Amino acid sequence: MPTLNHAQDAQDRYFMMLAIEQAKFGLYTTRPNPAVGCVIVKAEQVVGQGFHPQAGQPHAEVFALKQARTQAVGATAYVTLEPCSHTGRTPPCARALIDAGIERVVIAGLDPNPQVAGRGVALLKQAGIEVIVGTLNAQAEALNKGFLKAMRTQMPYVRLKIATSLDGRTAMATGESKWITSAAAREDVQKLRAQSGAIITGSSTVIADDPQLNVRSTQLGVAPEQVPVPLIVVLDRRKRLIHDAQSSYRLCRQPKTLYWREDNLHQLLQTLVSEHQCYEVLVEAGASVAGSFLSQQLVDELIVYQAPCLLGAQARAMVEFNPLSLAQQLRFDYHSHEPVGTDIKLTLLPL
């Protein structure tokens, strides 16, 4: 027979997983805020649940409490991130839980945001509420990698996406590249864009491909217009591009496109966090830009869509990176691999 503690832990894990599933509903719409879910349970029954849908709107706890109504008295609240304790665009959620009569709060992880940073937990405990922290922390943190990293380090979480052939080529020598990977792979990239605060590309890519780099998918579970528009950043050290409403390049016709003409990519990433609240960044660019981010160890996650084709030795390489010995190689851990259409999606984490 399991002990009471084991039974309680199993129950906490089950209801926290439900809260994590709630948080996922806001994954593409909450930027720059984190995606958060809340489930309220009484007598082992869910009496309220909610998620944070968009910055400026009520937080997950408020929606769950509204649904629970008077059943919140004496109940347990499961929250994927520490309830806020400050008044911003919305009132503090820790106070809302207290006022509703919640008896116990189970939290997946603390909020490293300096405005919260343990204060929410302290407020709950001061009110006599039992607080448990750490239930399914890793699963909950996976939803907000960018927000959490930015709060802790003032740097964003950077994903580098590459579409390649079996022999590691991204385009023919002429530049022809449409399309190496399948429509399903391109649809999957829409998810990466939708959760990114900024998308970085290079001026050479703009000139060669005239990309839109927009979110237009209708398969995200939310309408494209509900997704905050990612900031487009063009690396243009040679000053080949300018904003011009009459430009032949679509990104140059967009007034909000940011042109970065400095060499310092680290400074760019810091600027995206401090000035633009871009906590998750997607790099979609050519071999030179990809090589720069990788060689400077600025990539948190490498995502490769590999098509079952061969383009040959004359085709363009996926990365411009020229180590002189095996000791200088870049190595990765396979985080996951999955079929996407006719391709394989590899997600790799730098060692």
C-alpha positions in Angstrom: 0.0 0.0 0.0 1.4 3.4 -0.9 1.8 5.8 2.0 -0.3 8.9 2.3 2.6 11.1 1.2 3.2 9.0 -1.9 -0.5 9.1 -2.7 -0.6 12.9 -2.2 2.5 13.3 -4.4 0.9 11.2 -7.2 -2.2 13.3 -7.0 -0.2 16.6 -7.1 1.7 15.4 -10.1 -1.6 14.5 -11.9 -3.3 17.8 -11.3 -0.1 19.7 -12.1 0.0 18.0 -15.5 -3.5 19.3 -16.1 -2.3 22.8 -15.2 0.6 22.4 -17.7 -1.9 21.4 -20.4 -3.8 24.5 -19.6 -0.7 26.7 -19.9 -0.1 25.3 -23.4 -3.2 27.0 -24.6 -1.4 30.3 -24.2 1.9 29.2 -25.7 1.7 31.3 -28.9 -0.2 34.3 -27.5 1.2 35.4 -24.2 4.5 37.0 -25.3 6.3 38.6 -23.6 4.6 37.1 -20.6 5.2 33.5 -19.7 2.6 30.8 -20.5 0.9 29.8 -17.2 -1.8 27.4 -16.3 -3.9 26.9 -13.1 -6.2 24.2 -11.9 -8.2 24.4 -8.7 -9.1 21.1 -7.0 -11.5 20.3 -4.2 -12.3 16.8 -2.9 -10.1 15.4 -5.7 -12.3 17.1 -8.3 -11.4 20.0 -10.7 -13.6 22.9 -9.9 -11.8 25.6 -11.9 -9.1 25.9 -14.5 -7.6 28.6 -16.7 -4.6 29.9 -18.5 -3.0 33.3 -19.2 -4.1 34.1 -22.8 -2.3 37.4 -23.5 -0.2 40.2 -21.9 -2.5 42.7 -20.3 -5.3 40.1 -19.7 -6.0 38.4 -16.4 -3.6 35.7 -15.3 -4.4 32.0 -15.1 -5.3 32.0 -11.4 -8.0 34.7 -12.0 -9.7 32.6 -14.7 -9.6 29.5 -12.6 -10.9 31.2 -9.5 -13.7 32.8 -11.5 -14.8 29.3 -12.6 -14.4 27.8 -9.2 -16.4 30.5 -7.4 -17.2 29.6 -3.8 -15.8 26.1 -4.2 -12.3 27.7 -4.0 -12.7 28.0 -0.2 -10.6 25.2 1.3 -9.4 24.0 -2.2 -5.9 23.4 -3.6 -4.6 25.5 -6.5 -2.0 24.0 -8.9 -0.1 26.7 -10.7 2.7 26.2 -13.2 4.6 29.3 -12.2 4.8 31.2 -8.9 1.8 33.5 -8.5 2.7 37.2 -8.9 2.8 39.4 -5.8 3.0 42.8 -7.5 0.4 45.0 -9.2 1.3 45.5 -12.9 -1.3 45.6 -15.7 -3.3 43.2 -13.5 -3.7 42.8 -9.7 -1.4 40.3 -7.8 -2.5 36.7 -8.2 -1.1 35.6 -4.8 -3.6 38.0 -3.1 -6.4 36.7 -5.3 -5.7 33.2 -4.1 -5.6 34.3 -0.5 -8.9 36.3 -0.8 -10.6 33.3 -2.4 -9.9 31.1 0.6 -7.5 28.7 -1.1 -6.0 26.4 1.6 -3.1 24.9 -0.3 -1.0 25.9 -3.3 1.2 23.6 -5.4 3.7 25.4 -7.6 5.8 23.9 -10.3 8.6 26.5 -10.1 9.5 29.9 -8.7 9.4 32.9 -10.9 12.9 34.4 -11.4 11.4 37.7 -12.5 12.9 40.2 -9.9 9.4 41.6 -9.4 8.2 38.2 -8.1 11.3 36.1 -7.1 9.8 34.3 -4.1 7.6 37.1 -2.9 4.5 35.3 -4.1 5.3 32.3 -2.1 6.2 34.4 0.9 2.8 36.2 0.7 0.9 32.9 0.6 2.8 31.5 3.5 2.2 34.7 5.6 -1.5 34.1 5.0 -1.2 30.6 6.5 -1.5 28.8 3.2 0.4 25.6 2.7 2.8 25.9 -0.2 4.5 23.1 -2.1 7.2 24.1 -4.7 8.8 21.9 -7.4 6.1 19.6 -8.6 6.9 18.7 -12.3 9.2 21.7 -12.4 11.2 20.5 -15.5 8.0 19.9 -17.5 6.6 23.4 -16.6 9.9 25.2 -17.3 10.0 23.7 -20.8 7.1 25.9 -21.7 8.9 29.1 -20.9 12.6 28.5 -21.7 13.0 32.0 -23.1 11.3 33.9 -20.3 13.1 32.0 -17.6 16.6 32.3 -19.2 16.1 36.0 -19.8 15.0 36.7 -16.2 18.1 34.7 -15.0 20.8 35.8 -17.4 19.4 38.8 -19.5 20.0 36.7 -22.6 17.3 35.1 -24.8 16.8 31.4 -25.6 18.2 31.0 -29.1 17.0 28.4 -31.6 18.8 27.9 -34.9 16.7 26.3 -37.6 18.3 24.7 -40.7 16.7 22.8 -43.5 19.1 20.4 -45.1 19.7 17.4 -47.4 21.1 14.1 -46.2 24.6 15.4 -47.2 24.2 18.6 -45.2 23.4 21.0 -48.1 20.9 23.8 -47.9 20.8 25.0 -51.5 22.3 24.4 -55.0 25.4 26.3 -55.9 23.1 28.7 -57.9 21.2 29.4 -54.7 18.1 27.4 -55.7 16.6 26.0 -52.5 12.8 25.9 -52.9 12.0 23.4 -51.7 14.4 20.9 -50.1 12.1 19.9 -47.2 8.4 19.1 -47.3 5.4 21.2 -46.8 4.9 19.5 -43.4 8.3 20.7 -42.3 7.6 24.2 -43.4 4.3 24.1 -41.4 6.3 22.9 -38.4 8.6 25.9 -38.7 5.5 28.1 -38.2 5.3 26.8 -34.6 8.8 27.9 -34.0 8.1 31.4 -35.4 4.9 31.7 -33.4 6.7 31.2 -30.1 9.5 33.6 -31.0 9.8 37.2 -29.9 12.3 37.9 -32.7 13.4 36.2 -35.9 17.0 36.9 -37.0 18.1 36.6 -40.6 21.0 37.9 -42.8 21.0 40.5 -45.6 22.2 37.8 -48.0 19.1 35.8 -47.3 16.9 38.8 -47.8 18.5 39.6 -51.1 18.6 36.0 -52.3 15.2 34.7 -51.1 13.1 37.8 -50.2 11.5 35.9 -47.3 8.5 37.0 -45.3 9.4 35.3 -42.1 5.8 35.7 -40.8 3.3 33.6 -38.9 0.5 32.6 -41.3 -0.4 29.1 -40.2 -4.0 28.3 -39.5 -3.0 25.1 -37.7 -1.7 26.5 -34.4 -4.9 26.3 -32.5 -5.2 30.1 -32.6 -5.8 32.5 -35.4 -2.6 34.0 -36.9 -3.7 37.5 -36.0 -3.8 36.5 -32.3 -0.1 35.7 -32.3 2.1 38.7 -31.4 4.1 39.6 -34.5 7.8 38.6 -34.1 10.4 41.4 -34.4 12.4 40.9 -37.6 16.1 41.5 -37.3 18.3 41.7 -40.3 22.1 41.4 -39.9 23.5 43.9 -42.3 27.0 44.9 -41.5 27.7 46.1 -45.1 24.6 48.3 -45.0 23.2 46.8 -48.2 19.6 47.3 -47.1 17.5 50.2 -45.9 13.8 50.7 -45.0 12.0 51.8 -48.1 8.3 51.6 -48.7 9.1 50.9 -52.4 11.7 48.3 -51.8 11.6 45.1 -53.8 12.3 43.2 -50.6 9.3 42.6 -48.4 11.1 42.8 -45.1 12.5 46.2 -46.1 9.0 47.5 -46.6 8.1 46.8 -43.0 8.8 49.8 -40.9 9.4 47.7 -37.7 12.3 45.7 -39.2 15.4 46.1 -37.1 18.7 46.4 -39.0 21.8 45.3 -36.9 25.0 46.6 -38.4 27.4 45.8 -35.5 29.7 42.7 -35.3 28.7 41.9 -31.7 26.0 39.3 -31.7 26.1 38.9 -28.0 25.2 42.6 -27.7 22.4 42.1 -30.1 20.9 39.4 -28.0 21.2 41.4 -24.9 19.5 44.3 -26.7 16.6 42.1 -27.8 15.9 41.3 -24.1 16.5 44.7 -22.5 14.9 46.9 -25.1 12.4 44.7 -27.0 11.4 42.1 -24.4 12.2 39.3 -26.9 13.0 36.3 -24.8 12.9 33.5 -27.5 14.8 34.1 -30.7 14.7 32.1 -33.9 17.6 32.3 -36.3 16.6 31.6 -39.9 19.6 32.5 -42.1 22.3 31.3 -44.3 25.5 29.3 -43.6 27.6 32.4 -42.6 25.1 33.6 -39.9 24.5 30.1 -38.7 28.2 29.5 -38.4 28.7 32.8 -36.4 26.0 31.9 -33.9 27.3 28.4 -33.4 31.0 29.3 -33.2 30.3 32.0 -30.7 28.3 29.5 -28.6 25.1 31.6 -28.7 22.8 28.7 -29.7 20.7 27.0 -27.1 18.9 24.6 -29.5 19.8 23.5 -33.0 16.8 22.3 -35.0 17.6 20.5 -38.3 14.9 19.4 -40.8 16.7 16.8 -42.9 15.2 15.8 -46.2 15.8 12.4 -47.8 17.7 13.7 -50.7 21.3 14.4 -51.9 22.4 17.7 -53.4 26.1 16.9 -54.1 29.4 18.4 -53.2 28.9 21.6 -55.2 25.8 22.6 -53.3 25.9 25.0 -50.4 26.9 23.8 -47.0 24.6 24.2 -44.0 27.1 26.0 -41.9 30.3 28.0 -42.5 32.5 26.7 -39.8 36.1 25.6 -40.3 37.7 24.0 -37.4 41.4 23.1 -37.8 41.3 20.0 -35.7 38.8 17.5 -34.1 39.5 19.3 -30.8 37.7 22.3 -32.2 34.6 20.5 -33.4 31.1 21.4 -32.1 29.3 18.5 -30.5 25.7 18.1 -29.6 23.3 15.9 -27.7 20.3 14.5 -29.5 17.3 15.8 -27.6 14.7 14.4 -29.9 14.1 13.1 -33.4 10.7 12.7 -35.1 9.3 12.3 -38.6 7.7 15.4 -40.1 6.1 14.7 -43.4 8.8 13.0 -45.5 11.6 14.6 -43.4 13.2 14.0 -40.1 13.3 16.8 -37.5 16.3 16.6 -35.2 16.5 18.8 -32.1 20.0 19.0 -30.7 21.4 20.7 -27.6 25.0 21.9 -27.6 27.4 20.2 -25.2 
